[in-house]
Structure formats: C-alpha cells, structure tokens
Amino acid sequence: MPPDLSLITLQYSKKWLIDYLTGFYPDHQARFGVNNKVIAHVAMPHVLASPTHLGFENKSAKIEIESIAMDIGNYLAEVAEPEIHHRLFWGVGVLFFCIIAILMFIVLNELYKK
C-alpha cells in the first residue's frame, strides 16, 4: 500500500513533498533506473515522468514536472488540513481577546489600588 502523501505533508512540509517529487535523477544502478535526492535508494519509480522524460534532457519536461509537483503539493497540503484557515483566524482572535483581557486586568488593578 503506498504512503498517504497528505499525511506526509503534515509530518514534513509542502516544500519537502515538492522536493521529493522533483528530486528524482537518472541512476542506472538503481532498481527503477532513478534515484532520489531527498531519500536515497528509494524503491519507487519516478511517478511524474513519462518514459520519454527519464533522461531529463528536455527542459520543458522538467518544467512540466515541477509544475505538476507544485500542484500536487498545494492540493495535498489543502487536503491534509482543510480547516487550517478557520483555525488560524480563530487563533488570532483568541490571542487578541487574551491581550485585551490582560490589559483590562492591569488597568483595573491600577484603578482599584487608588
């Protein structure tokens, strides 16, 4: 069973996943003819490259692979935590409320001291 890449995006980061997907290079001694810069001796073929792109001589193929990897990374980061934007919004609101409450507490203590 292949790994759930959305969970890997949570564990590492979106940038790590994109680097992993674009980090394949030709290695004739490897099992699938490619190896990876991020995880050495990975037992996985280059899933984004077609058989004609395995030489990586074609610049447009490399740009296409990077574009696809970016799209996959962005999608998996969103799928991994779809509620992140709401959590960040409410987190900032709660922190703002806490700061206001602390300031009000300090002001009220100063007023009641007199």
Secondary structure as UniProt FT lines:
FT   HELIX           5..11
FT   HELIX           14..22
FT   STRAND          24..26
FT   TURN            28..29
FT   STRAND          34..36
FT   TURN            40..41
FT   TURN            47..48
FT   HELIX           51..53
FT   TURN            54..55
FT   HELIX           59..80
FT   TURN            82..83
FT   HELIX           84..113
//
